[in-house]
């Protein structure tokens, strides 16, 4: 690839990194994307799902299938620790997950596709807001994106620290878990701490309920079905010498299947109600299903794997890496369309500046930085997948 092109992609990535925008605030980033797509000859629609952008381009060889390629645009509410010139200029905001790199890779692919339109069909480039907890994918879908852009398949690619440069992962089936939040309010009876017999202690009940919750995964879920139930917060009391009248437990549940999620929610409800009742208290549980599990279709994962293997710079395409209990709202798109969510290796951390530890820096970390060395490979990967899908190879 032309070095000047790569340099421009790097500059774009670093500019976006320096100006991070949180979910549904990606106005500057969306403007950069829309302007660049228009310059390249794409038909551009903005404001989808509030700040989302879609660019559409058609091949010169006539009608055919439509492929969707998605990049997420939002940053995280994290104070960046890096000191390099392109570090965040906005306190408390940072591209700590590499969405700046995802945008730059897809814009690079947009340029290559526009300059080589000798294909049948069309390409819809989806630049999505609010992946970080805002369900931007669902909002774009609710806004009629797939009605106006009826893609036949949709793909996304996420950088993965620790996976070597040149390596990819194309899972068949589950890639990321569902993300769900719960809150249980235990209503009991307050009393003086020196006279516990006059009250009903919600703290003791909460402790019992936390332990009981742990038996759901270990004793009710199938051992071969991964699941996580974590109580991460407990709120109770205001004074040392007072037994409070209520306690609140909060936490998260992660699963790879809706069936397992249904089972866990059912048992949590039952335990909350009946265990609290046994102590003379009541329980009120709220269970919010945030993101569904990200499940690749076997056919599209296989297509992506084969396409990536034909790229000379790709050294490996893993199909058996363990999925992660993290969550990803691209799952909503995969509920509507066949497709695949891919990992691209972000390397071992050698690209990072000194003074921030060694090895790969995990995502959502204040010392994280996207590896610019993989930008051209990400562009080539998008091109390979696009042509493989549209040409049926």
C-alpha positions as CSV (number, residue, x, y, z in Angstrom):
1,X,0.0,0.0,0.0
2,X,1.0,3.6,-0.7
3,X,3.0,4.9,2.4
4,X,1.3,8.3,2.1
5,X,-2.1,6.6,2.4
6,X,-1.0,4.7,5.5
7,X,0.3,7.9,7.0
8,X,-3.0,9.6,6.4
9,X,-4.8,6.8,8.1
10,X,-2.5,7.0,11.1
11,X,-3.0,10.8,11.3
12,X,-6.8,10.3,11.2
13,X,-6.6,7.7,14.0
14,X,-4.4,9.9,16.2
15,X,-6.6,13.0,15.5
16,X,-9.7,11.0,16.7
17,X,-7.8,9.7,19.7
18,X,-6.9,13.2,20.7
19,X,-10.5,14.3,20.5
20,X,-12.5,11.5,22.2
21,X,-16.3,11.7,22.4
22,X,-18.5,9.7,24.7
23,X,-21.6,7.8,23.6
24,X,-24.1,9.8,21.6
25,X,-21.7,12.8,21.6
26,X,-19.7,11.6,18.6
27,X,-20.5,14.7,16.5
28,X,-16.9,15.7,15.6
29,X,-16.0,12.1,14.7
30,X,-19.2,11.6,12.7
31,X,-18.5,14.8,10.8
32,X,-15.0,13.6,9.9
33,X,-16.4,10.3,8.7
34,X,-19.3,11.8,6.7
35,X,-17.0,14.4,5.0
36,X,-14.4,11.8,4.1
37,X,-17.0,9.3,2.7
38,X,-18.6,12.1,0.6
39,X,-15.2,13.0,-0.8
40,X,-14.8,9.4,-1.9
41,X,-18.1,9.3,-3.7
42,X,-20.3,7.5,-1.2
43,X,-23.9,8.3,-0.7
44,X,-23.9,9.4,3.0
45,X,-26.6,9.5,5.6
46,X,-26.0,11.0,9.0
47,X,-27.9,11.2,12.2
48,X,-28.9,7.5,12.2
49,X,-29.5,6.4,15.8
50,X,-28.7,10.1,16.7
51,X,-25.0,10.3,15.7
52,X,-24.5,7.3,13.5
53,X,-23.3,7.5,9.8
54,X,-23.8,5.1,6.9
55,X,-22.0,5.4,3.6
56,X,-23.2,3.4,0.6
57,X,-21.2,2.7,-2.6
58,X,-22.2,0.5,-5.5
59,X,-19.8,-1.6,-7.7
60,X,-19.5,-0.9,-11.4
61,X,-20.4,-4.5,-12.4
62,X,-24.1,-4.3,-11.8
63,X,-26.4,-5.2,-8.9
64,X,-25.7,-8.0,-6.5
65,X,-25.5,-8.6,-2.8
66,X,-25.0,-5.9,-0.2
67,X,-22.4,-6.2,2.6
68,X,-22.3,-4.2,5.8
69,X,-19.1,-3.3,7.6
70,X,-19.3,-1.7,11.0
71,X,-17.0,0.4,13.1
72,X,-17.8,1.8,16.5
73,X,-16.9,5.5,17.2
74,X,-17.4,6.3,20.9
75,X,-14.8,6.7,23.7
76,X,-14.9,5.9,27.4
77,X,-15.1,8.1,30.5
78,X,-11.5,7.4,31.5
79,X,-8.7,9.8,32.4
80,X,-5.8,9.0,30.0
81,X,-2.4,8.4,31.5
82,X,-0.4,8.4,28.3
83,X,1.9,11.4,27.5
84,X,2.4,11.1,23.8
85,X,1.4,14.0,21.5
86,X,-1.9,12.5,20.4
87,X,-3.1,11.8,24.0
88,X,-6.7,12.9,24.9
89,X,-7.2,16.7,25.0
90,X,-10.4,16.3,26.9
91,X,-10.1,15.4,30.7
92,X,-12.0,12.3,31.7
93,X,-12.5,11.1,28.2
94,X,-10.3,8.6,26.3
95,X,-10.3,6.1,23.5
96,X,-9.3,3.3,25.7
97,X,-10.9,0.5,23.6
98,X,-9.5,1.3,20.1
99,X,-12.6,2.6,18.5
100,X,-10.4,5.3,17.0
101,X,-8.5,2.6,15.2
102,X,-11.6,0.9,14.1
103,X,-12.9,4.1,12.5
104,X,-9.5,4.7,10.8
105,X,-9.4,1.1,9.4
106,X,-12.9,1.4,8.0
107,X,-12.2,4.8,6.5
108,X,-9.0,3.3,4.9
109,X,-11.1,0.5,3.5
110,X,-13.6,3.0,2.2
111,X,-10.8,4.7,0.2
112,X,-9.6,1.4,-1.3
113,X,-13.1,0.3,-2.2
114,X,-13.9,3.7,-3.8
115,X,-10.8,3.6,-5.9
116,X,-11.4,0.0,-7.1
117,X,-15.1,-0.4,-7.7
118,X,-14.8,-3.3,-10.1
119,X,-17.3,-5.5,-8.3
120,X,-21.0,-6.5,-8.3
121,X,-23.2,-5.4,-5.6
122,X,-22.8,-2.7,-3.0
123,X,-21.0,-1.9,0.3
124,X,-22.6,-0.2,3.3
125,X,-20.1,1.2,5.8
126,X,-21.7,1.6,9.2
127,X,-20.1,4.0,11.7
128,X,-22.0,3.3,15.0
129,X,-22.3,5.4,18.1
130,X,-22.6,4.4,21.7
131,X,-21.2,0.9,21.8
132,X,-20.0,1.5,25.3
133,X,-23.2,0.9,27.2
134,X,-25.5,2.9,25.0
135,X,-26.8,0.2,22.7
136,X,-26.0,2.3,19.7
137,X,-26.4,-0.7,17.4
138,X,-30.0,-1.2,18.5
139,X,-30.7,2.5,18.2
140,X,-29.5,2.5,14.6
141,X,-31.7,-0.6,13.9
142,X,-34.7,1.0,15.5
143,X,-34.1,4.1,13.3
144,X,-34.7,1.9,10.2
145,X,-31.1,1.4,9.1
146,X,-31.6,-2.2,7.9
147,X,-34.8,-1.1,6.0
148,X,-32.9,1.6,4.1
149,X,-29.7,-0.5,3.8
150,X,-30.9,-4.1,3.5
151,X,-27.5,-5.8,3.9
152,X,-27.3,-9.5,3.3
153,X,-24.6,-9.9,5.9
154,X,-22.8,-7.7,8.4
155,X,-19.3,-7.8,9.8
156,X,-17.4,-6.0,12.6
157,X,-13.7,-6.1,13.7
158,X,-12.3,-5.4,17.1
159,X,-8.6,-5.1,18.0
160,X,-7.4,-7.6,20.6
161,X,-4.4,-6.9,22.8
162,X,-2.2,-9.9,23.4
163,X,-3.1,-11.4,20.0
164,X,0.0,-11.0,17.9
165,X,0.2,-8.6,15.0
166,X,-0.8,-10.4,11.8
167,X,-3.2,-12.7,13.7
168,X,-7.0,-12.8,13.7
169,X,-9.8,-14.7,15.3
170,X,-12.9,-15.8,13.6
171,X,-15.1,-17.7,16.0
172,X,-18.0,-19.9,15.0
173,X,-20.8,-19.4,17.5
174,X,-20.3,-17.3,20.7
175,X,-17.7,-14.6,20.7
176,X,-18.9,-12.3,23.5
177,X,-21.3,-12.9,26.4
178,X,-24.6,-11.2,27.2
179,X,-24.4,-8.3,29.6
180,X,-27.1,-8.0,32.2
181,X,-27.5,-6.0,35.4
182,X,-29.5,-6.7,38.6
183,X,-30.5,-5.0,41.8
184,X,-32.1,-6.6,44.8
185,X,-33.6,-4.5,47.6
186,X,-34.0,-6.4,50.8
187,X,-36.6,-4.7,53.0
188,X,-36.2,-5.7,56.6
189,X,-36.6,-4.0,60.1
190,X,-34.2,-1.7,61.6
191,X,-33.1,-1.8,65.3
192,X,-30.3,-0.7,67.6
193,X,-27.2,-2.8,66.9
194,X,-27.1,-3.8,70.6
195,X,-30.6,-5.2,70.4
196,X,-30.7,-7.2,67.2
197,X,-33.6,-9.4,68.5
198,X,-35.9,-6.4,68.0
199,X,-35.2,-6.1,64.3
200,X,-34.7,-8.1,61.2
201,X,-31.1,-7.6,59.9
202,X,-30.9,-7.0,56.1
203,X,-27.1,-7.2,56.2
204,X,-27.1,-10.8,57.4
205,X,-29.8,-11.6,54.9
206,X,-27.8,-10.0,52.2
207,X,-24.7,-12.1,53.1
208,X,-26.8,-15.2,52.9
209,X,-28.3,-14.2,49.6
210,X,-24.9,-13.5,48.1
211,X,-23.7,-17.0,49.0
212,X,-27.0,-18.5,47.7
213,X,-26.6,-16.7,44.4
214,X,-23.3,-18.5,43.9
215,X,-25.0,-21.9,43.9
216,X,-27.0,-21.0,40.8
217,X,-24.0,-21.2,38.5
218,X,-22.4,-24.1,40.4
219,X,-25.5,-26.2,41.0
220,X,-28.3,-25.1,38.6
221,X,-26.4,-24.3,35.3
222,X,-25.0,-27.0,33.1
223,X,-21.3,-27.4,33.9
224,X,-20.5,-27.1,30.1
225,X,-22.4,-23.8,29.9
226,X,-20.2,-20.9,30.9
227,X,-21.9,-18.3,33.1
228,X,-20.9,-15.5,35.6
229,X,-23.0,-14.1,38.4
230,X,-21.1,-11.4,40.3
231,X,-22.5,-9.3,43.1
232,X,-20.4,-6.2,42.8
233,X,-22.0,-3.7,45.2
234,X,-23.7,-3.9,48.6
235,X,-25.3,-0.8,50.1
236,X,-26.6,-0.8,53.7
237,X,-26.6,1.3,56.8
238,X,-25.5,4.8,57.8
239,X,-24.4,4.4,61.4
240,X,-22.2,1.9,63.1
241,X,-24.6,1.3,66.0
242,X,-27.7,0.9,63.9
243,X,-29.1,-2.1,62.1
244,X,-30.5,-0.7,58.9
245,X,-34.0,-1.4,57.6
246,X,-32.9,-2.3,54.1
247,X,-29.9,-3.4,52.0
248,X,-29.4,-3.3,48.3
249,X,-27.3,-5.7,46.2
250,X,-26.2,-5.0,42.7
251,X,-24.2,-6.9,40.1
252,X,-23.9,-8.4,36.7
253,X,-24.8,-11.7,35.0
254,X,-23.0,-12.9,31.8
255,X,-24.0,-15.9,29.7
256,X,-23.5,-17.2,26.1
257,X,-27.0,-18.4,25.7
258,X,-30.5,-16.9,26.4
259,X,-31.6,-20.2,27.9
260,X,-28.9,-20.1,30.6
261,X,-29.8,-16.4,31.2
262,X,-33.5,-17.3,31.6
263,X,-32.5,-20.0,34.1
264,X,-30.3,-17.7,36.2
265,X,-32.9,-14.9,36.3
266,X,-35.6,-17.4,37.4
267,X,-33.5,-18.8,40.2
268,X,-32.4,-15.4,41.4
269,X,-36.0,-14.3,41.7
270,X,-36.9,-17.5,43.6
271,X,-34.0,-17.3,46.0
272,X,-34.5,-13.5,46.6
273,X,-38.2,-14.0,47.4
274,X,-38.0,-17.2,49.4
275,X,-34.8,-16.7,51.3
276,X,-35.7,-13.2,52.4
277,X,-39.2,-14.5,53.4
278,X,-37.6,-17.2,55.6
279,X,-35.9,-14.4,57.6
280,X,-39.0,-12.3,57.8
281,X,-38.0,-9.8,55.1
282,X,-39.1,-9.1,51.6
283,X,-37.2,-8.7,48.4
284,X,-37.7,-6.6,45.3
285,X,-35.5,-7.6,42.3
286,X,-34.9,-5.7,39.1
287,X,-33.2,-7.5,36.3
288,X,-32.2,-5.6,33.2
289,X,-31.0,-7.3,30.0
290,X,-28.5,-5.0,28.4
291,X,-26.7,-6.7,25.5
292,X,-27.5,-10.2,24.1
293,X,-24.6,-12.6,23.5
294,X,-22.6,-12.0,20.3
295,X,-23.1,-15.1,18.2
296,X,-21.4,-15.5,14.8
297,X,-23.1,-17.4,12.1
298,X,-21.1,-20.4,11.0
299,X,-21.2,-19.6,7.3
300,X,-20.0,-16.0,7.7
301,X,-17.3,-16.9,10.2
302,X,-16.0,-19.5,7.7
303,X,-16.2,-17.0,4.8
304,X,-14.2,-14.5,6.9
305,X,-11.6,-17.1,7.9
306,X,-11.0,-18.2,4.3
307,X,-10.8,-14.6,3.1
308,X,-8.3,-13.6,5.8
309,X,-6.1,-16.6,5.1
310,X,-5.7,-15.3,1.5
311,X,-4.1,-12.1,2.7
312,X,-0.3,-12.6,2.6
313,X,0.4,-10.6,5.7
314,X,-2.0,-12.6,7.8
315,X,0.0,-15.2,9.8
316,X,-2.8,-17.0,11.6
317,X,-6.6,-17.1,11.8
318,X,-7.7,-18.7,15.0
319,X,-11.1,-20.4,15.2
320,X,-10.8,-22.0,18.7
321,X,-9.8,-19.1,21.0
322,X,-12.0,-19.0,24.1
323,X,-14.8,-16.4,23.8
324,X,-14.8,-13.6,26.4
325,X,-17.3,-12.7,29.0
326,X,-17.1,-9.1,27.9
327,X,-20.1,-7.8,25.9
328,X,-20.6,-6.1,22.6
329,X,-23.7,-4.5,21.1
330,X,-22.9,-5.7,17.6
331,X,-24.9,-8.6,19.0
332,X,-28.0,-6.7,18.1
333,X,-27.0,-6.5,14.4
334,X,-26.3,-10.3,14.4
335,X,-29.8,-10.9,15.7
336,X,-31.1,-9.4,12.5
337,X,-28.5,-10.4,9.9
338,X,-26.0,-13.2,9.4
339,X,-22.5,-12.1,10.0
340,X,-19.4,-12.3,12.1
341,X,-17.5,-10.3,14.8
342,X,-13.8,-10.7,14.3
343,X,-10.7,-10.0,16.4
344,X,-7.6,-8.4,14.9
345,X,-4.3,-8.8,16.9
346,X,-3.2,-5.5,18.5
347,X,0.2,-7.0,19.4
348,X,2.2,-7.6,22.5
349,X,2.5,-4.0,23.6
350,X,5.8,-3.2,21.8
351,X,4.2,-0.2,20.2
352,X,3.5,1.5,23.5
353,X,5.6,4.2,25.1
354,X,7.9,3.5,28.0
355,X,6.8,4.0,31.6
356,X,3.4,2.2,31.5
357,X,4.4,-1.3,32.3
358,X,5.2,-4.1,29.9
359,X,3.3,-6.4,27.6
360,X,-0.1,-5.8,26.0
361,X,-2.3,-3.2,27.6
362,X,-5.8,-4.4,28.2
363,X,-8.8,-2.7,26.8
364,X,-10.5,0.0,29.0
365,X,-7.2,0.8,30.6
366,X,-5.9,4.4,31.0
367,X,-2.5,3.4,29.5
368,X,-4.0,1.8,26.4
369,X,-3.2,2.9,22.8
370,X,-4.2,1.3,19.5
371,X,-1.4,-0.2,17.5
372,X,-1.0,1.9,14.3
373,X,1.1,-0.8,12.7
374,X,-2.0,-2.9,12.2
375,X,-4.0,-0.2,10.4
376,X,-3.0,-1.3,6.8
377,X,-3.6,-5.0,7.7
378,X,-7.1,-4.1,9.0
379,X,-7.8,-2.3,5.7
380,X,-6.6,-5.4,3.7
381,X,-8.8,-7.6,5.9
382,X,-11.9,-5.5,5.2
383,X,-11.1,-5.6,1.4
384,X,-10.6,-9.4,1.5
385,X,-13.9,-10.1,3.3
386,X,-15.8,-7.6,1.1
387,X,-14.7,-9.2,-2.1
388,X,-15.1,-12.7,-0.8
389,X,-18.7,-12.0,0.1
390,X,-19.7,-10.1,-3.0
391,X,-18.0,-12.5,-5.3
392,X,-19.1,-15.6,-3.4
393,X,-15.6,-17.0,-3.0
